């Protein structure tokens, strides 16, 4: 049933794209021909097509022997939920809007081309259903048939592995409402993702606000390879350190090579090749999941205990050009870690900013603020030639970042560089390893304080 809905979604997307291309071809000969471009227009165009003779027809002979063509439309359209077909048209409308924006110079990143047709063996199987309420009862329901269940229209009850208790409590109290349900096939496992409009976190789980004029409490966060994260305050106190990242991709290289060879040796188009591709995909998914779990653990420890974080702005794309370090940098997923920290800090009402890209946090002495001419990667200790101060290079960079943040916020009207999402080249594959990863415990006290009367 899930595969049928995913196939229907792919079919609706491709057919809507065919309608657009046919309209563009017709408009080349007749400028008065309209082209469905928005999601709303594409839904109307597809709905009109699916009941027409172009979608399906039969020949009917009467008693006199005369044959007539009767339009039946799509014969299987009643076997799937209609919202799946409509949401596929909406997705195409968004793709066309992104293409138009790129042609007009809007947006950053790589150039967006014209949408292409989806292929069964190339694109991920997925579909989306909108939440609709009738008589006070939504079509997407959580926990109705058990604590670990999600009910979808036309499909029925889906048994899920995760407990839905927290979500059910928020839905029951009115603190959240379901907007969409997206079902997708990821590495051989069907997952259902619920898009929820939820209220802010409970005040007890948010950081208390600072008094007006308080510019302190900033914690600098330095990311590296020998130590994934080192955090320190402007006073020089190290408050958090996470050792070398697990590097799950490197740990899984042997298995990935073996599975890749097995895949390449199978005959193209065969069932064995499809099974080998599925095994290889599951191995890559495990690598991603292990890395993702580790990054979330590290980010949670940072945002739960510190309400003001400043990250260095890394040129990850440029660093990846170094072929000696590209593998380790990609496996550490610095860009993904920064993205996770940024949105988790926003959830908790804290602040997360990025330092100026050209701020020399690594080359600056945190004691006398002298800037060194060079700082090779092999040097793990920062030696200041001016004052003789020696300190761990990662800790020194974290201190400088905290000092920079306090100085920036002490100057009225000085713009800050808010944390941003990493660009597409900066997003690295998230990964896994067979070794169980547990971040080091935080031994220092939190840097945020409760101020009476500031609620």
C-alpha positions in Angstrom: 0.0 0.0 0.0 2.8 2.4 0.8 4.7 1.6 -2.4 1.5 2.1 -4.3 1.0 5.6 -2.9 4.6 6.4 -3.5 4.3 5.3 -7.1 1.1 7.3 -7.6 2.9 10.4 -6.3 5.8 9.9 -8.7 3.3 9.4 -11.6 1.4 12.6 -10.7 4.6 14.6 -10.6 5.8 13.3 -13.9 2.4 13.7 -15.6 2.1 17.3 -14.3 5.6 18.0 -15.6 4.5 16.5 -19.0 1.5 18.9 -19.0 3.8 21.8 -18.4 6.2 20.8 -21.2 3.3 20.3 -23.6 1.9 23.7 -22.7 5.3 25.3 -23.3 5.6 23.6 -26.7 2.1 24.8 -27.6 2.8 28.3 -26.5 5.8 28.5 -28.8 3.4 28.3 -31.7 0.5 30.2 -30.0 1.6 32.8 -27.4 -2.0 32.8 -26.1 -1.7 29.3 -24.6 -1.5 29.3 -20.8 1.0 27.3 -18.9 0.2 25.9 -15.5 3.1 27.0 -13.3 1.9 27.4 -9.7 0.9 24.5 -7.4 -2.8 25.6 -7.6 -2.8 25.7 -11.4 -1.0 22.3 -11.6 -3.5 20.7 -9.3 -6.4 21.9 -11.5 -4.6 20.9 -14.7 -3.9 17.4 -13.4 -7.4 16.9 -12.0 -8.8 17.8 -15.4 -6.5 15.4 -17.1 -7.0 12.4 -14.9 -10.8 12.2 -15.8 -10.2 12.9 -19.5 -9.9 10.5 -22.4 -6.2 11.1 -22.5 -5.8 9.4 -19.1 -8.0 6.4 -20.0 -10.7 5.4 -22.5 -12.7 2.4 -23.6 -14.5 1.5 -26.8 -18.2 0.7 -26.3 -20.3 -0.9 -29.0 -24.1 -0.5 -28.9 -26.7 -2.8 -30.3 -26.5 -1.4 -33.7 -22.8 -2.2 -33.9 -21.6 1.4 -33.7 -18.5 1.9 -31.6 -18.1 5.0 -29.4 -15.1 6.1 -27.3 -16.0 6.6 -23.6 -13.5 8.5 -21.3 -12.8 6.6 -18.1 -9.8 8.6 -16.9 -7.2 7.0 -14.7 -8.5 3.5 -13.8 -6.6 3.3 -10.5 -7.2 6.9 -9.3 -9.7 5.7 -6.6 -7.2 3.2 -5.2 -5.0 5.9 -3.6 -5.7 9.0 -1.6 -6.3 12.0 -3.8 -4.2 14.3 -1.6 -1.1 12.3 -2.6 -1.7 13.3 -6.3 -2.3 16.9 -5.4 0.8 17.3 -3.2 2.9 15.9 -6.0 1.6 18.7 -8.2 2.4 21.2 -5.3 6.0 19.9 -5.2 6.4 20.5 -8.9 5.0 24.0 -8.5 7.7 24.7 -5.9 10.4 23.3 -8.2 9.2 25.6 -11.0 9.2 28.5 -8.6 12.8 27.8 -7.5 13.8 27.5 -11.2 12.2 30.9 -12.0 13.9 32.5 -9.0 17.3 31.2 -10.1 16.8 32.5 -13.6 16.0 35.9 -12.1 19.1 35.9 -9.9 17.4 35.2 -6.6 18.9 32.9 -4.0 22.4 31.7 -3.4 24.2 28.4 -4.0 24.4 26.2 -7.0 22.3 27.0 -10.1 18.9 25.3 -10.1 17.9 23.8 -13.4 14.5 23.0 -14.9 12.7 20.1 -13.1 13.3 16.7 -14.6 11.1 13.5 -14.5 11.4 11.2 -11.6 12.6 7.7 -12.1 11.7 4.7 -10.1 15.2 3.4 -9.6 16.8 6.8 -9.0 14.5 9.0 -6.8 13.4 8.2 -3.3 10.0 6.7 -2.9 7.8 9.2 -0.9 4.5 10.8 -0.7 2.8 13.5 1.5 -0.7 13.9 2.9 -2.3 17.1 4.3 -4.1 17.1 7.5 -7.9 17.7 7.1 -10.4 17.9 9.9 -14.0 16.8 9.6 -16.3 16.9 12.6 -13.4 17.8 14.9 -11.5 14.6 13.9 -8.4 14.8 11.8 -7.5 12.4 9.0 -4.0 12.0 10.4 -4.2 10.6 13.9 -1.5 9.6 16.4 -1.8 7.0 19.0 -5.4 6.1 18.1 -4.7 2.3 17.7 -1.9 2.2 20.3 0.9 4.2 21.8 3.1 3.4 18.8 0.8 3.9 15.9 0.0 6.5 13.3 -3.3 6.4 11.3 -3.3 7.8 7.7 -6.4 8.1 5.5 -6.9 5.4 2.9 -3.9 3.6 4.2 -4.9 2.7 7.8 -2.9 2.1 10.9 0.9 2.2 10.7 2.9 0.6 13.5 5.9 2.8 14.4 9.0 2.0 16.5 9.2 5.2 18.5 6.9 6.1 21.3 4.5 8.9 20.5 3.7 9.8 24.1 5.2 13.3 24.1 3.5 14.2 20.8 0.1 12.8 21.9 0.3 14.9 25.1 1.0 18.1 23.1 -1.8 17.3 20.7 -4.2 16.6 23.5 -3.4 19.8 25.3 -3.6 21.9 22.2 0.1 22.9 22.2 0.6 21.3 18.8 -1.3 20.5 15.6 -0.4 18.2 12.7 0.0 19.9 9.3 1.4 17.1 7.1 2.5 13.5 7.1 5.3 12.5 4.8 6.0 8.8 4.2 9.3 7.9 2.6 11.5 4.8 2.0 15.0 5.3 3.4 17.5 2.5 2.9 14.8 -0.1 2.9 12.9 1.3 5.9 9.6 3.2 5.6 9.5 6.2 7.8 6.6 8.6 8.5 7.5 12.2 9.3 4.9 14.5 10.9 5.1 18.2 10.2 3.8 19.8 13.4 3.0 23.4 14.3 4.0 23.5 17.9 4.3 26.0 20.7 7.6 27.1 22.1 9.3 25.0 24.6 8.1 25.2 28.2 9.7 28.1 30.1 11.4 25.7 32.4 13.3 24.3 29.4 14.2 27.6 28.0 17.2 29.8 29.0 16.3 32.8 31.2 16.7 36.2 29.6 19.7 38.3 30.5 19.1 41.7 32.2 19.3 44.7 29.9 22.9 45.7 29.3 24.4 42.4 30.2 26.8 41.6 27.4 28.7 38.8 29.2 28.2 35.0 29.4 29.4 34.3 25.9 31.0 30.9 25.3 33.3 30.4 22.3 33.0 27.1 20.4 36.0 25.9 18.4 35.6 22.9 16.1 38.5 20.7 15.1 39.7 17.2 14.4 41.8 16.2 17.4 39.0 17.7 19.6 35.7 18.0 17.8 34.4 20.8 20.2 36.3 22.9 22.7 34.2 25.6 24.5 35.6 28.3 26.8 34.5 31.6 28.3 36.2 35.0 27.9 37.9 34.6 31.3 39.8 31.6 30.0 37.8 28.9 31.7 37.2 25.8 29.6 33.6 24.7 30.1 33.3 21.8 27.6 35.6 19.5 25.6 34.6 16.7 23.3 37.5 14.5 22.1 38.2 13.3 18.6 35.0 12.6 16.6 34.2 8.9 16.0 34.8 9.0 12.2 32.2 6.4 11.4 32.8 6.6 7.7 36.5 5.6 8.1 35.4 2.8 10.4 33.0 1.4 7.8 35.3 1.8 4.8 36.1 -1.9 4.6 32.5 -3.0 4.6 31.5 -0.2 2.1 34.3 -1.3 -0.3 33.2 -4.9 -0.2 29.6 -4.0 -0.8 30.5 -1.6 -3.6 32.5 -4.4 -5.3 29.5 -6.8 -5.0 27.2 -4.2 -6.5 29.5 -3.4 -9.4 29.8 -7.1 -10.3 26.1 -7.7 -10.6 24.3 -7.5 -14.0 22.6 -4.2 -14.6 18.9 -4.4 -14.3 19.0 -7.7 -12.4 17.3 -8.5 -9.1 20.7 -9.3 -7.6 22.0 -5.9 -8.5 18.9 -4.3 -6.8 19.5 -6.3 -3.7 23.2 -5.4 -3.7 22.3 -1.7 -4.0 19.9 -2.0 -1.1 22.6 -3.6 1.1 25.0 -0.8 0.1 22.4 1.8 0.9 21.7 0.4 4.3 25.4 0.5 5.1 25.7 4.2 4.1 22.5 4.9 6.1 24.1 3.3 9.2 27.1 5.5 8.8 24.9 8.6 8.6 22.8 7.6 11.6 25.7 7.0 13.9 27.2 10.4 13.0 23.9 12.1 13.4 23.3 10.6 16.8 26.7 11.7 18.0 26.3 15.3 16.7 22.9 15.6 18.4 24.4 14.4 21.7 27.2 17.0 21.6 24.9 19.8 20.5 22.4 19.0 23.3 25.1 19.2 26.0 26.2 22.6 24.6 22.8 24.2 24.3 21.4 22.8 27.6 24.1 24.4 29.7 25.1 27.6 27.8 22.7 30.2 26.5 25.1 32.4 24.5 27.3 30.6 22.0 29.6 32.0 19.3 30.9 29.8 16.5 33.8 30.4 14.2 32.9 30.9 10.5 34.7 28.0 8.7 35.4 27.9 5.0 34.6 24.2 4.8 34.5 24.1 1.1 38.0 25.5 0.9 39.3 23.2 3.5 37.9 20.2 1.6 40.2 21.1 -1.2 43.1 19.7 0.9 43.0 16.1 -0.1 45.0 15.1 3.0 42.2 16.4 5.4 39.1 16.2 3.2 38.1 12.8 4.4 38.5 13.6 8.1 36.8 17.0 7.7 33.8 15.4 5.9 33.6 12.6 8.5 33.5 15.2 11.3 30.6 17.1 9.8 31.5 20.5 11.1 28.8 22.2 9.0 26.0 19.9 10.2 27.1 20.3 13.8 26.8 24.1 13.5 23.4 23.8 11.9 22.2 21.5 14.8 23.6 23.8 17.4 21.9 26.9 15.8 18.4 25.5 15.7 18.5 23.8 19.1 19.7 27.1 20.6 16.8 28.9 19.0 14.4 26.4 20.4 15.6 27.2 23.9 15.5 30.9 23.5 19.3 31.3 23.6 21.6 33.1 21.2 24.0 31.5 18.7 26.1 33.8 16.4 29.0 33.4 14.0 32.2 35.3 14.3 33.5 37.3 11.4 35.0 35.0 8.8 38.4 36.9 8.9 38.7 37.0 12.6 42.0 35.3 13.4 40.8 33.3 16.5 43.5 30.7 16.1 46.5 33.1 15.5 45.6 35.5 18.3 47.0 35.2 21.8 44.1 35.1 24.3 46.3 36.9 26.9 48.0 39.8 25.2 46.0 39.7 21.9 49.1 39.6 19.7 48.5 38.0 16.3 51.0 35.4 15.2 52.1 35.4 11.6 51.7 31.6 11.2 50.1 28.8 13.1 50.7 25.4 11.5 48.3 22.6 11.9 50.9 20.4 13.5 51.3 22.8 16.5 48.8 21.8 19.1 50.0 24.4 21.6 49.9 28.1 20.9 53.2 29.7 21.9 53.0 33.5 22.1 56.3 35.1 21.1 55.3 38.4 22.7 54.4 37.4 26.3 55.5 33.8 26.4 52.1 32.5 27.1 51.5 28.8 26.1 48.0 27.3 25.9 46.2 24.6 24.0 45.4 26.0 20.5 41.7 24.9 20.5 41.2 26.4 23.9 42.9 29.6 22.9 40.7 29.9 19.8 37.5 29.4 21.9 38.6 32.1 24.4 39.2 34.6 21.5 35.8 33.8 20.1 34.1 34.5 23.4 36.0 37.8 23.8 35.0 38.8 20.3 31.3 38.2 21.0 31.4 40.3 24.2 33.2 43.1 22.4 30.7 43.1 19.6 27.7 43.2 21.9 29.2 45.9 24.1 29.2 48.3 21.1 25.6 49.6 20.5 24.5 49.3 16.9 27.2 46.8 15.9 25.7 44.1 13.7 26.2 40.5 14.7 26.7 37.6 12.4 23.8 35.3 13.1 24.4 31.6 12.7 23.3 30.3 9.3 22.6 27.0 7.7 25.6 25.5 5.9 25.6 25.6 2.1 25.0 22.5 0.1 28.8 21.7 -0.5 29.3 22.1 3.3 26.8 19.5 4.2 28.6 16.3 4.6 27.3 12.8 4.7 26.2 11.9 8.2 27.5 8.5 9.3 27.8 5.5 11.7 30.2 3.1 13.3 30.0 -0.2 15.1 31.7 1.5 18.1 29.2 2.8 20.7 29.8 6.6 21.1 29.2 8.4 24.3 30.2 12.1 24.7 32.3 13.1 27.6 30.3 14.4 30.6 30.2 18.1 31.3 31.9 18.8 34.6 31.7 22.6 34.6 28.7 24.5 35.8 26.4 26.2 33.4 27.3 29.7 32.2 23.7 31.0 32.4 22.1 32.2 35.6 18.6 32.9 36.8 17.9 36.6 37.3 15.0 37.3 39.6 12.3 39.5 38.1 13.4 38.9 34.5 10.6 36.7 33.4 
